[in-house]
Every structure is written in structure tokens, then in C-alpha cells.
Amino acid sequence: MASDRKTFKRQFLMMLGGYALVPLSFIFMGAGRFNGPLYLRILAYAAGGFFWSGTAIGTLFLILADKRRKKDEKKGNIKGLPGALRFFSCRQGKLMDLIMIPATLCVLCVVLTGIVKGNTRFFFYGAWGMTFLFHAVFNGKNYSYLKIIMKG
């Protein structure tokens, strides 16, 4: 059982790390230039690489973690909505929700008013994406399961 806990925790962290590359790619989008000097072109291509590799890695490890959680018949049957649609489900989830809600309002202001011009807006998109990711993860079923199995 200890190795199952370790494996699930590793899969959970790999999923989180993979998906964290996606909002990070937006920050690189704002910094990179396809027509600029070499280092800016590298940043531009890195943005696409981070986006697609993060999506693939995060999804792969999400599927693996879900399968492992659902296989545990005693503790793995967690009811409720997916993490992206759940709010205030635990202490960590509440904290992330309290950060994400104002961040969402901030990004909406950036988008609707156009107050931030140029590539700087990509920083706001990336920062909001990171808060949404943590909201979804910490309110999610896999995080609830991780907390249960780490207790013992």
C-alpha cells in the first residue's frame, strides 16, 4: 500500500507539473517574437512546446491517477463535481478560490476594457490560468483522494 501511495502521489505531482506548463506558455507567448533575435524566437517556440507538452503530460498523468483512484474501491469512490466546477471543498481549495475569484475579475477587466495593451496581457492570461489550475486541482477528486491516502 505504501508503494501505491507513492505512485499516486508521483502521478498527481506529474499531472500538476504538466498542466502548470500550459499557463506558463502564455507568459512565454508575451515575451517571444518569431521575427526577433534568436533568444526571442526560442521563447516563441518554447511557448508552443510548453503548451502542447504540458497538455499531453498533464492529461496522461490525470488519466493514470484517475484509474488508480477508481481502482481503490474503499477510498477512491469520491462523489461530486469535477474540481473545475467545485468551490470551497477543502482548506487549500478555499484559499485557491479566494485567489482565483479576484484574478478572474482582473482578467475580465483586462479583456473587456483593453486597459493593458500589447503582449503584456499574456502575463495576465498566464497568471489567471495558474490560479484556475490550482483551483481545479485543490478542489478536485484526486486531491481529496490524495489527502485520504496520505493520512493512512
Summary of the structure (lengths in Angstrom):
residues: 152
radius of gyration: 17.7
end to end distance: 9.4
largest distance: 56.6
contacts: 480
relative contact order: 0.18
helix: 80%
strand: 0%
